[in-house]
Amino acid sequence: MDTYDYLYKPCPDQPLETASEEDIAAWKAEYKKHNDVACLMLGKMSSALQKQFESYHPQLMLAELKKMFVKPQAVRDLRFGGCSTQLQAGLGKI
């Protein structure tokens, strides 16, 4: 069963030339998963973001995208708080 670890853990380093065929095959399979995820992520981005992230691995892409697009908790709370206050004021008029 695939646990999608390649979304959260970096790809292992390429094995040495002296590694067994089994180890090399396992690394190639893991590398392909990481590469496929990176390609899918890039395919969903604007061309400007694609250029910015084309050489990033999936974990670094996620971290950088979160920095760019996730609002700090305080901002989310303020926005929700303002909406909640407006809702309560509107309900009081009913």
N, C-alpha and C positions, 0 to 999 in steps of 0.2 A: 504494500500500500504506500502510495506517495504521500509524504507528510508536508510537502511544499516548503521544506527547509531552505531551498534555494532562493526563496523570497526574503529570508531573514538572515541567512548565514552566507558569508562570502564563499566564493568558489575556492576549493582547495588548490594549492599550488600544483603546477604541472609536475608529474613524477620525473625522476631522473631517467636518462636513457637506459640505465641498468635495471630499471623496475621491471617487474614481471608483466607479461602480456595482459594478465587479469587486472593488475593495478592500472595499467595504461587504459584499458577498455573502460574500467569504472570511472576514471577521471574524465575520459572523453564523454561519457554519458552525462556526468555531472556538469561538465562545461557546456554541453549542448542545452541542458535545462536552463542554466543561467543566461546563455546567449539568447535562447528563445524568449525568455521573459523580458530581457532588455529590448529585443526587437518589438515585441508586442507593446511594451510601454512606450517606446519611441513612436510607434505607428499611431498611437492615440493622441500624440502631442502636436501642437502647431509647429510649423517649419522652424520658427525661431527657437522654440524650446528643443526641437530635435537637434539642431546645430549645437546648442549649448550642452546637451547631455549625451551626444552620440558616443563618447568614449567612456561613459560612466557605467559601472556595474549596477544591477537593480537596487541593491541596498543603499548605495550612495545616492542614486536617483530619488528614491523615496525620501531619504533624509533631507535632501536639498529642496525637493518639492514641498515638503511639510514646512520648511523654513519660509518658503516663498508664499504659500497659500493658506496655511493654518493660522487663524487669528489667536492671539493669546487669550487665555481663559477670562481675564478681566474684561477684555473687549466683548467677548461672547456674552458674559454676564450683564454688562451694561446694555447691550443691544436687546437682550431678552427682557431685562428689567424695564427698559423704556417701553417696549411693546406691551408688557404686562400692565404697566401703569396706564397706558393709553386704552387698553382693553377694559380695565376696571372703570376708568372715567366714562367710557362709552356705555358700559353696562348700567352705570348709575343713572343715565339719562332715559333708560327704558322704563 
